[in-house]
Amino acid sequence: LRLVAILKTILEGEKAAVLKRDHHLPLSFHRRQEELKFSLGLQRLQHRVRQIQALRDSSAASLQLNVRDAVPKAEGKPMESELPTLILEAVKELELAKQQVLKRIQIWKRQQQLAGNGAPFEENLAPLQKRCESLVEVHFQLHQQVMAASSELGAELLPRLLERFNEVLSSLVKR
């Protein structure tokens, strides 16, 4: 019992030292900051999806005008070259958002493991579930835009994009 009391005192002292060292900002501040970063990234991604939709709509409208007025298609080319670039940027941002979600899942798993040793653990999965659902929703919106613009993307870019989409979704589901 004396040995247990000594070990307990030592461990409490180490716990106090660790808390003192990392106490400069509370954990809730870091969580809130991370949540805001994810929210901003998701909003930026949704904005990209809307840009792609608007570009596709304006491209389709100008194509109809060109056919009706018998104007050469050369005017529509800048929009066509913009679309793949926008889509690639959006997919890159989607992958970054996925990494943030996977990082948060890994933190939650680690906290769950530490809870077995007596560490405090917040079991609320609602924020994590909301992140996953939001990301999957944007994933499907972007996927729809890519499939709708498949003729403008070409036979080389489309399979690569679809592979990246599948990788994002499968990694989210697996983890």
C-alpha positions as CSV (number, residue, x, y, z in Angstrom):
1,L,0.0,0.0,0.0
2,R,2.9,2.3,0.8
3,L,4.3,1.6,-2.7
4,V,1.0,2.4,-4.3
5,A,0.7,5.7,-2.3
6,I,4.2,6.7,-3.5
7,L,3.4,5.9,-7.1
8,K,0.2,7.8,-6.9
9,T,1.9,10.9,-5.5
10,I,4.5,10.7,-8.3
11,L,1.9,10.3,-11.0
12,E,-0.2,13.2,-9.6
13,G,3.0,15.4,-9.6
14,E,3.7,14.5,-13.2
15,K,0.1,15.2,-14.2
16,A,0.3,18.6,-12.5
17,A,3.6,19.4,-14.3
18,V,2.1,18.4,-17.7
19,L,-1.0,20.4,-17.1
20,K,1.0,23.4,-16.0
21,R,3.2,23.2,-19.1
22,D,0.3,22.9,-21.5
23,H,-2.1,25.2,-19.6
24,H,-1.4,28.4,-21.6
25,L,-4.5,27.8,-23.8
26,P,-7.4,25.7,-22.8
27,L,-8.3,22.6,-24.8
28,S,-11.7,24.1,-25.7
29,F,-10.0,27.0,-27.4
30,H,-8.0,24.6,-29.6
31,R,-11.2,22.6,-30.4
32,R,-13.1,25.8,-31.3
33,Q,-10.2,27.0,-33.5
34,E,-10.1,23.6,-35.3
35,E,-13.9,23.7,-35.7
36,L,-13.7,27.2,-37.3
37,K,-10.9,26.1,-39.6
38,F,-13.0,23.1,-40.8
39,S,-16.1,25.3,-41.2
40,L,-14.2,27.9,-43.2
41,G,-12.7,25.2,-45.5
42,L,-16.2,23.6,-46.0
43,Q,-17.7,27.0,-46.9
44,R,-14.8,27.6,-49.3
45,L,-15.5,24.2,-50.9
46,Q,-19.2,24.9,-51.2
47,H,-18.4,28.2,-52.9
48,R,-16.2,26.3,-55.4
49,V,-19.1,24.0,-56.2
50,R,-21.3,27.0,-56.8
51,Q,-18.6,28.6,-59.0
52,I,-18.3,25.4,-61.0
53,Q,-22.1,25.3,-61.4
54,A,-22.2,28.9,-62.5
55,L,-19.4,28.4,-65.0
56,R,-21.1,25.4,-66.5
57,D,-24.4,27.3,-66.7
58,S,-22.8,30.3,-68.4
59,S,-20.8,28.1,-70.7
60,A,-24.0,26.2,-71.7
61,A,-25.8,29.5,-72.2
62,S,-23.0,31.0,-74.4
63,L,-22.9,27.8,-76.4
64,Q,-26.6,28.1,-77.2
65,L,-26.1,31.7,-78.2
66,N,-23.2,30.8,-80.4
67,V,-25.2,28.1,-82.2
68,R,-28.2,30.4,-82.6
69,D,-26.1,33.4,-83.8
70,A,-23.7,31.2,-85.9
71,V,-20.8,32.8,-83.9
72,P,-17.6,30.7,-83.9
73,K,-16.9,28.7,-80.7
74,A,-13.6,30.4,-80.0
75,E,-15.2,32.7,-77.5
76,G,-16.3,29.8,-75.3
77,K,-12.7,28.3,-74.9
78,P,-11.6,30.4,-71.9
79,M,-14.5,29.1,-69.9
80,E,-13.7,25.5,-70.9
81,S,-10.1,25.8,-69.7
82,E,-11.2,27.4,-66.5
83,L,-13.6,24.5,-65.6
84,P,-10.9,21.8,-65.1
85,T,-8.8,24.2,-63.1
86,L,-11.7,25.0,-60.8
87,I,-12.6,21.4,-60.4
88,L,-9.0,20.4,-59.6
89,E,-8.9,23.1,-56.9
90,A,-12.2,22.0,-55.5
91,V,-11.0,18.3,-55.3
92,K,-7.8,19.4,-53.6
93,E,-9.8,21.3,-51.0
94,L,-12.1,18.3,-50.6
95,E,-9.0,16.2,-49.8
96,L,-7.8,18.7,-47.3
97,A,-11.1,18.8,-45.5
98,K,-11.1,15.0,-45.5
99,Q,-7.7,15.0,-43.8
100,Q,-9.0,17.4,-41.1
101,V,-11.9,15.0,-40.5
102,L,-9.7,12.0,-40.3
103,K,-7.3,13.8,-38.0
104,R,-10.3,14.6,-35.7
105,I,-11.4,10.9,-35.8
106,Q,-7.9,9.8,-34.9
107,I,-7.9,12.2,-31.9
108,W,-11.3,10.9,-30.8
109,K,-10.1,7.3,-31.0
110,R,-7.0,8.2,-29.0
111,Q,-9.0,10.0,-26.3
112,Q,-11.3,6.9,-26.1
113,Q,-8.2,4.7,-25.5
114,L,-6.9,7.1,-22.8
115,A,-10.3,7.0,-21.1
116,G,-9.6,3.4,-20.3
117,N,-6.7,4.7,-18.1
118,G,-8.9,7.2,-16.4
119,A,-8.4,10.3,-18.6
120,P,-11.5,12.5,-19.1
121,F,-13.4,11.6,-22.3
122,E,-16.2,13.4,-24.1
123,E,-18.3,10.7,-25.7
124,N,-20.4,13.1,-27.7
125,L,-20.1,12.1,-31.4
126,A,-22.5,14.7,-32.7
127,P,-19.9,17.2,-33.8
128,L,-17.8,14.5,-35.5
129,Q,-20.9,13.1,-37.2
130,K,-21.9,16.5,-38.4
131,R,-18.5,17.1,-40.0
132,C,-18.6,13.7,-41.8
133,E,-22.1,14.4,-43.1
134,S,-21.3,17.9,-44.3
135,L,-18.2,16.6,-46.0
136,V,-20.0,13.8,-47.7
137,E,-22.8,16.1,-48.8
138,V,-20.3,18.5,-50.5
139,H,-18.5,15.4,-51.9
140,F,-21.7,14.3,-53.7
141,Q,-22.5,17.8,-54.9
142,L,-19.0,18.1,-56.4
143,H,-19.2,14.6,-57.8
144,Q,-22.5,15.6,-59.6
145,Q,-20.8,18.7,-61.1
146,V,-17.9,16.6,-62.3
147,M,-20.2,14.0,-63.9
148,A,-22.3,16.8,-65.5
149,A,-19.1,18.4,-66.9
150,S,-17.6,15.0,-68.0
151,S,-17.6,15.9,-71.7
152,E,-15.6,19.1,-71.1
153,L,-13.0,17.4,-68.8
154,G,-11.8,14.9,-71.4
155,A,-11.0,11.2,-71.2
156,E,-7.7,11.6,-69.4
157,L,-8.8,13.9,-66.5
158,L,-12.2,12.3,-65.7
159,P,-10.9,8.8,-64.6
160,R,-8.3,10.5,-62.3
161,L,-10.9,12.7,-60.7
162,L,-13.3,9.8,-60.2
163,E,-10.5,7.8,-58.6
164,R,-9.7,10.7,-56.2
165,F,-13.4,10.9,-55.3
166,N,-13.6,7.2,-54.6
167,E,-10.5,7.5,-52.4
168,V,-12.0,10.3,-50.3
169,L,-15.2,8.5,-49.8
170,S,-13.6,5.1,-49.0
171,S,-11.1,6.5,-46.5
172,L,-14.0,8.3,-44.7
173,V,-16.1,5.1,-44.6
174,K,-13.2,2.9,-43.5
175,R,-12.1,5.1,-40.7
